[in-house]
Amino acid sequence: GTPVLSVDLPSGVDADTGAAHDPHVRAARTVTFGAWKRGLVLYPGAAAAGTVELVDIGIPDVLLHNLEGVPLLVEKRDVARRLPPREPAAHKGDAGRVLVVGGSRGLGGAALLAGIAALRGGAGLVTLGLPASLAAAVEASAPEVMGHGLPEGDAGALAADAAEPAGQLAAAADAVAVGPGLGTGDGAAEVVRAVVAAAAGPVVADADALNLAARTPGLLEGGSAPLVITPHPGEAARLLGIDTAAVQSDRLAAARELARRYRATAVLKGARTVVAAVDGPLVVNPTGTPAMAGAGMGDALTGLIAALAGQGLSGFDAAVGGVWLHGRAGELAAAGADAGILASDLIAQLPAARRELRE
């Protein structure tokens, strides 16, 4: 019961991986030197470290800045400098046209959450390409989102006939999100293939688009636009052909391999989300709360990243900014609670999280 102060790293925590040996110290506070250690950022080591304070012990900045391949911790200023400014005379056409392709019978809410998150993330116009039978319900639930009905099959999911019109919508958008609630039928696979091939702006692939890609080699290839993939650990395991435990045992390596194999910015979701560029930085995001462990949170992130990409950010910058804003909005929505917030609660806090960066 006595508070413990750890020096540099809690005893028993692996500095490189965050693995916590048994037994290990659980500190109330850790004072670390020179630079953060990976084990202080990655769980379970992050939980054992308590509040972390970094102190300068005279290591020259040039030595730290010249290190190659070292993961970076995202800070608020990193996100603030990436965020596109909104000009005083801006109109909705300046803020990006985002297309969300997804939804199926019983899963229409996933696409709707992604669309609302895109609007809350600053997109000027958002269109949902989804089964025709769901379009009216979506428009009634969120009148700010434009529903575009596409051909569907008997099961209430997009049919193969939806591929051509979905591709046409993608060609006219500044950024595309595909996958939330999409389903995994043959028609859905054809839609994903067409959207990726036709998209003029960055494509964010999530959920069922990733599940389809795991069993359909080359599904996410064939397009010229930048690709962002946003798997949770289970989806990442399927994409890599390994088990979830292997992904979680070395999240940094898993994110790098996802980026390399799929030639995409890889966003490995979870506590301390990791973002890996194809041939560049690897970053770890510090924002978020256990209260975000609930349905729809990933759909909100997908829409938010697409919104930032539609506003002119690169796929990597949109991913870094989106993950930070998503986590911070979750913190604001939770207000200190560790459970009970909804994805819609988080989405409602996105403007407040963005305001913090402006301030």
C-alpha positions in Angstrom: 0.0 0.0 0.0 3.0 2.3 0.1 3.4 4.6 -3.0 6.5 3.6 -5.0 8.8 5.9 -7.0 10.6 4.0 -9.7 13.8 5.4 -11.1 14.1 5.2 -15.0 12.0 2.0 -15.2 10.0 -0.2 -12.7 12.0 -3.3 -11.8 10.8 -6.3 -13.7 9.4 -4.4 -16.7 11.2 -5.1 -20.0 12.4 -1.7 -21.4 12.1 -2.8 -25.0 8.7 -4.6 -25.1 6.7 -3.5 -22.0 6.4 -7.1 -20.9 6.0 -7.3 -17.1 7.7 -10.3 -15.4 6.3 -11.9 -12.3 6.9 -10.4 -9.9 7.4 -6.7 -10.9 7.1 -3.4 -9.3 3.9 -1.4 -9.7 5.0 2.3 -9.3 2.8 5.3 -8.5 5.3 7.4 -10.5 8.3 6.7 -12.6 11.0 9.3 -13.3 12.9 8.3 -16.5 16.0 9.8 -18.0 16.9 11.2 -21.4 14.1 9.7 -23.5 11.0 7.5 -22.9 11.6 3.7 -23.0 9.2 1.6 -25.0 8.4 -0.4 -21.9 6.9 2.8 -20.3 4.6 3.3 -23.2 3.5 -0.2 -24.2 1.2 -2.3 -21.9 1.5 -4.0 -19.5 4.6 -2.0 -18.6 2.7 1.3 -19.0 0.3 0.3 -16.3 3.2 -0.7 -14.0 4.9 2.7 -14.5 2.1 4.9 -13.1 2.6 8.6 -14.0 5.8 9.1 -16.0 8.0 12.1 -15.8 10.9 12.6 -18.3 14.0 14.5 -17.0 17.0 15.8 -18.9 20.3 14.4 -17.9 22.4 16.1 -20.5 22.2 13.7 -23.5 22.7 15.9 -26.5 19.6 16.3 -28.7 21.6 15.6 -31.8 22.2 12.0 -30.6 18.5 11.3 -30.0 17.4 13.0 -33.2 19.8 11.0 -35.4 18.6 7.6 -34.2 17.0 5.7 -37.1 14.1 3.4 -36.8 13.2 4.4 -33.3 9.5 4.5 -32.4 8.2 8.0 -31.6 5.6 9.0 -29.0 3.0 11.3 -30.4 2.7 14.7 -28.6 0.0 17.3 -28.8 2.2 19.6 -30.8 2.9 16.9 -33.4 -0.8 16.7 -34.1 -1.4 20.5 -34.0 1.1 21.2 -36.7 -0.4 18.5 -39.0 -4.0 19.8 -38.7 -5.1 21.9 -41.7 -6.3 25.4 -40.8 -9.8 26.4 -41.6 -9.8 29.7 -43.5 -12.3 32.4 -42.4 -14.0 32.3 -45.8 -14.1 28.5 -46.1 -17.1 26.7 -47.4 -18.1 23.0 -47.3 -16.5 22.3 -50.7 -13.1 23.3 -49.2 -13.4 20.9 -46.3 -13.3 17.7 -48.2 -15.8 15.2 -49.7 -15.8 11.9 -47.9 -17.4 8.7 -49.1 -18.2 5.9 -46.6 -19.0 2.5 -48.2 -20.4 -0.1 -45.9 -23.5 -1.2 -44.0 -25.7 -4.3 -44.3 -28.8 -5.5 -42.7 -28.3 -5.3 -38.9 -25.0 -3.5 -39.3 -26.1 -0.2 -40.8 -25.1 1.7 -37.6 -21.4 1.0 -38.3 -21.4 3.0 -41.5 -23.6 5.7 -40.0 -21.1 6.2 -37.1 -18.2 6.4 -39.5 -20.1 9.1 -41.5 -21.1 11.2 -38.5 -17.5 11.0 -37.2 -16.3 12.2 -40.6 -18.5 15.3 -40.2 -17.4 15.9 -36.6 -13.9 15.5 -37.8 -14.3 18.5 -40.2 -15.4 17.0 -43.5 -17.5 19.3 -45.5 -19.7 16.7 -47.3 -20.2 13.0 -46.4 -22.0 10.4 -48.5 -22.8 6.9 -47.4 -22.8 4.3 -50.1 -24.9 1.5 -48.6 -27.6 -1.0 -49.4 -30.6 0.8 -50.9 -33.0 -0.5 -48.2 -31.0 1.3 -45.5 -30.6 4.7 -47.2 -33.9 6.2 -46.0 -33.3 5.1 -42.4 -29.8 6.6 -42.4 -31.0 9.9 -43.7 -33.7 10.0 -41.1 -31.2 9.3 -38.3 -28.6 11.8 -39.5 -29.9 14.4 -41.9 -26.5 15.9 -42.4 -25.3 12.7 -44.1 -26.3 12.0 -47.7 -27.4 8.4 -48.2 -26.8 6.8 -51.6 -28.6 3.5 -52.1 -26.6 0.8 -53.9 -27.8 -2.5 -55.3 -28.1 -5.2 -52.7 -28.7 -9.0 -52.5 -31.2 -11.0 -50.7 -29.2 -11.0 -47.4 -29.4 -7.2 -47.2 -25.7 -6.7 -48.1 -24.2 -5.0 -51.2 -24.4 -7.1 -54.3 -21.7 -7.4 -57.0 -23.8 -5.0 -59.1 -22.9 -2.3 -56.6 -19.3 -2.4 -57.5 -19.5 -0.1 -60.6 -21.6 2.7 -58.9 -19.5 2.5 -55.7 -16.4 3.0 -57.9 -18.0 6.0 -59.5 -18.7 7.5 -56.1 -15.1 6.8 -55.0 -13.7 8.6 -58.0 -15.6 11.7 -57.1 -14.6 11.8 -53.4 -11.5 13.4 -51.7 -11.2 10.4 -49.4 -13.0 7.1 -48.9 -13.7 4.8 -46.0 -14.7 1.3 -46.8 -15.6 -1.7 -44.6 -17.7 -0.7 -41.6 -20.7 -3.1 -41.4 -20.1 -4.2 -45.0 -20.4 -7.9 -44.7 -18.1 -10.5 -46.2 -20.0 -11.9 -49.1 -18.8 -12.1 -52.7 -20.6 -8.9 -53.6 -18.8 -7.1 -50.8 -15.5 -8.2 -52.1 -16.2 -6.9 -55.5 -17.2 -3.6 -54.1 -14.0 -3.3 -52.1 -11.9 -4.1 -55.2 -13.8 -1.5 -57.3 -13.5 1.3 -54.6 -9.8 0.8 -54.1 -9.2 0.8 -57.9 -11.3 3.9 -58.6 -10.5 6.1 -55.6 -9.0 9.5 -56.4 -8.1 10.2 -52.8 -6.8 8.2 -49.8 -8.7 5.0 -48.9 -9.2 3.9 -45.3 -10.0 0.2 -45.1 -11.4 -1.2 -41.9 -13.5 -4.0 -40.5 -15.0 -6.3 -43.2 -12.8 -4.8 -45.9 -9.9 -6.2 -43.9 -11.5 -9.5 -43.2 -12.1 -9.9 -46.9 -8.5 -8.9 -47.7 -7.2 -11.6 -45.3 -8.9 -14.3 -47.4 -8.6 -12.7 -50.8 -5.0 -12.0 -51.8 -4.5 -8.8 -53.7 -8.0 -7.4 -52.8 -6.5 -4.1 -51.6 -4.1 -3.7 -54.5 -4.7 -2.2 -57.9 -5.3 1.4 -56.8 -3.1 4.4 -57.2 -4.4 6.3 -54.1 -2.7 6.0 -50.7 -4.1 3.2 -48.5 -4.6 3.3 -44.7 -5.6 0.1 -42.9 -7.0 0.1 -39.4 -7.1 -3.4 -37.9 -7.7 -4.3 -34.3 -5.4 -7.2 -33.1 -7.7 -9.9 -34.3 -8.0 -8.5 -37.8 -4.2 -7.9 -37.8 -3.6 -11.5 -36.9 -5.8 -12.6 -39.9 -4.0 -10.3 -42.2 -0.6 -11.6 -41.1 -1.6 -15.2 -40.8 -0.6 -15.5 -37.2 -2.5 -15.6 -33.9 -3.7 -12.6 -31.9 -1.3 -13.4 -29.0 1.7 -13.1 -31.4 0.4 -9.7 -32.6 0.0 -8.4 -29.0 3.4 -9.8 -27.9 5.2 -7.3 -30.3 2.8 -4.7 -31.5 5.5 -2.6 -33.0 6.8 -5.4 -35.2 3.3 -6.3 -36.2 2.5 -2.8 -37.3 5.7 -2.6 -39.3 4.9 -5.9 -41.0 1.4 -4.8 -41.8 2.6 -1.6 -43.4 5.3 -3.5 -45.4 3.1 -6.3 -46.6 0.1 -4.2 -47.6 2.0 -1.1 -48.8 -0.2 1.0 -46.5 -0.1 3.2 -43.5 -1.0 0.6 -40.8 -3.0 1.6 -37.7 -2.8 -1.2 -35.2 -5.6 -0.3 -32.8 -5.7 -1.0 -29.1 -4.4 0.4 -25.9 -1.4 2.5 -27.2 -2.4 2.4 -30.9 0.6 2.1 -33.2 0.8 3.8 -36.6 3.4 2.6 -39.1 4.3 4.2 -42.4 5.2 2.2 -45.4 8.8 3.3 -45.5 9.0 5.8 -42.6 8.2 6.5 -39.0 6.6 4.3 -36.4 4.7 6.1 -33.8 2.8 5.2 -30.6 -0.3 7.2 -29.5 -0.7 8.0 -25.8 -4.3 9.2 -25.7 -7.3 7.1 -24.9 -9.1 5.4 -22.0 -10.4 1.9 -21.1 -13.9 3.4 -21.3 -13.4 3.3 -25.1 -13.6 -0.5 -25.1 -17.0 -0.7 -26.7 -18.9 -1.1 -30.0 -18.5 1.4 -32.7 -15.3 3.1 -31.5 -13.3 1.7 -34.5 -16.0 2.9 -36.9 -15.6 6.4 -35.5 -11.9 6.3 -36.0 -12.3 5.2 -39.6 -14.5 8.1 -40.4 -12.3 10.5 -38.6 -9.1 9.5 -40.4 -11.0 9.7 -43.7 -12.2 13.2 -42.8 -8.6 14.4 -42.1 -7.4 12.8 -45.4 -10.2 14.5 -47.2 -9.0 17.9 -45.8 -5.6 17.4 -47.5 -3.5 15.4 -45.0 -1.4 12.5 -46.2 -2.6 9.1 -45.2 0.1 8.9 -42.5 -0.6 12.3 -41.1 -4.3 11.7 -41.1 -3.8 8.5 -39.2 -1.6 10.1 -36.6 -3.9 13.0 -36.1 -7.0 10.9 -36.2 -5.8 8.4 -33.6 -4.7 11.2 -31.2 -8.0 13.1 -31.6 -10.0 9.9 -31.2 -8.3 9.0 -28.0 -8.5 12.5 -26.6 -12.2 12.8 -27.5 -12.7 9.5 -25.6 -11.0 10.9 -22.6 -13.2 14.0 -22.7 -16.3 11.9 -23.1 -15.4 9.5 -20.2 -14.6 12.4 -17.8 -12.7 10.1 -15.6 -15.0 7.1 -15.8 -13.6 3.7 -16.9 -16.7 2.4 -18.6 -20.1 3.4 -20.0 -19.4 5.8 -22.8 -20.9 5.3 -26.3 -19.2 5.8 -29.6 -21.6 8.6 -30.2 -20.4 10.3 -27.0 -16.9 10.2 -28.2 -17.9 11.6 -31.6 -19.6 14.5 -30.0 -16.4 15.5 -28.3 -14.3 15.6 -31.4 -14.7 19.4 -31.9 -13.6 19.9 -28.3 -10.5 17.8 -28.8 -9.7 19.7 -31.9 -10.2 23.0 -30.1 -7.5 22.0 -27.6 -5.0 21.8 -30.4 -5.9 25.2 -31.7 -5.5 26.7 -28.2 
